[in-house]
Amino acid sequence: MNLKLEILTENHVKQICCWKYEGVYSVYNFLDWDTLVKLR
């Protein structure tokens, strides 16, 4: 496995906010990007 270290950009964060987990892992779900920005 090859890993690549990159700076976390706003675009990356927007993508991460779209990740959705089910069941017990749903605690790791984020709010959508627009909501997070408003809560800032």
C-alpha positions as CSV (number, residue, x, y, z in Angstrom):
1,M,0.0,0.0,0.0
2,N,1.3,3.4,-0.9
3,L,0.3,6.3,1.3
4,K,0.6,10.0,0.2
5,L,0.8,12.8,2.8
6,E,-1.0,16.0,1.7
7,I,-2.2,19.2,3.2
8,L,-5.9,19.0,4.1
9,T,-7.6,21.5,1.9
10,E,-11.2,22.9,2.1
11,N,-12.1,20.7,-0.9
12,H,-10.9,17.6,1.0
13,V,-13.0,18.6,4.0
14,K,-16.1,19.0,1.8
15,Q,-15.6,15.5,0.5
16,I,-15.1,14.1,4.0
17,C,-18.3,15.7,5.1
18,C,-20.1,13.6,2.5
19,W,-18.9,10.3,3.9
20,K,-21.7,8.5,5.7
21,Y,-21.4,5.5,8.0
22,E,-24.2,3.1,9.1
23,G,-24.9,1.4,12.4
24,V,-22.6,1.9,15.3
25,Y,-20.2,3.8,13.1
26,S,-22.7,6.6,12.4
27,V,-21.2,8.5,15.3
28,Y,-18.4,9.4,12.9
29,N,-20.8,11.1,10.4
30,F,-20.3,14.8,10.0
31,L,-22.9,17.5,9.4
32,D,-23.0,18.8,5.8
33,W,-20.4,21.4,4.9
34,D,-22.8,24.4,4.7
35,T,-24.1,23.7,8.3
36,L,-20.5,23.4,9.6
37,V,-19.6,26.7,8.1
38,K,-22.6,28.4,9.7
39,L,-21.7,26.9,13.1
40,R,-18.2,28.2,12.8
